[in-house]
Amino acid sequence: MTKKELADVIHTKIGLSKRESAEIVEFFFEMAKEKLSNGEGIKIPRFGTFRVQRRKSRKGRNPATGDTIQIEERKAVTFKPSRFLRDAINNEPVDE
């Protein structure tokens, strides 16, 4: 699903204008990017949690040449789905 498709769903389901719907979607992603850039996590109840994890530097291998390379330390965003999302994906009944 793209941002445009998400905005179209908001427009259809809630009845906001397409412009307002697109602004809401863009605002959400800007806020998420800002919070994650600051090292804060984002918890969306009944959906999951996004957080920033630090990845240590390590040795890797270039698959094209087979050369050993050093992969630098970096930050990565991880997502942990909630129990409700996992159950919905696996078509299991959710106990509330």
Secondary structure, 3 states (H helix, E strand, C coil): CCHHHHHHHHHHHHCCCHHHHHHHHHHHHHHHHHHHHCCCCEEECCCEEEEEEEECCEEEECCCCCCEEEECCEEEEEEEECHHHHHHHCCCCCCC
